[in-house]
Amino acid sequence: MKKFFTQPIGELSRQNALFFLVINIVFIGAELSGTTALDAVEDLLNFFWGFSLLSIVIAGYYLAEGHVPEYWKMASSGLATVIIIGTFLELTIVEEGFLPMYFFWAFNSLIYGLTLRGTGIFRPVYEILSIFGALIITIGTSADLFFGYELPEAAQIVGLVGWLSLVVGTSLGNYFAWGDRATSSAE
């Protein structure tokens, strides 16, 4: 058990990237099927969602360490704090979701993706998926958050495509980036 909690950050991030992808697939499958899970199970999955994303965000600085300034370490910690607090708010009092957390995550993912574009850290397909998804989610959440404009129901498919793009780009992009880093450092 000790090994699990003291493993290298790259391994932890890779595990959480896959876990994050699986949890999002379960959420999307449950949403599309129309089934509702027990509240306790849904709360547990929400907690694991936040915790896995938190791990990915914290590890992101160490992945991009040579390409970003030192203060990004503190910014990553701030974003991770918002994610875990937002997750706890969703688990307790906010029933419709904590929209500022999703906006903040998508906006920061957009900045992160654009900053690291072309550096070779992430494979190009995952860079593009992350940036595309983050842009859609940032626009969609900011419309409601800042302007009180709720997007029409017909536009929800665009939000789903954006969400899938951001989830796949974030999870698989980090998974393969850490794997590429481990392979290149072993040579």
Buried (B, 14 or more C-beta within 10 A) or exposed (E): EEEEEEEEBBBBBBBBBBBBBEBBBBBBEBEEEEEEEEEEEBBEBBBBBBBBBBBBBBBBBBBBEEEBEEEBBEBBBEBBEBBBEBBBBBBEEEEEEBBEBBBBBBBBBBBBBBEBBEEEBBBEEBBBBBBBBBBBBBBBBBBEBEEEEEBEEEEEEEBBEBBBBBBBBBBBBBBBBBBBBEEEEEE
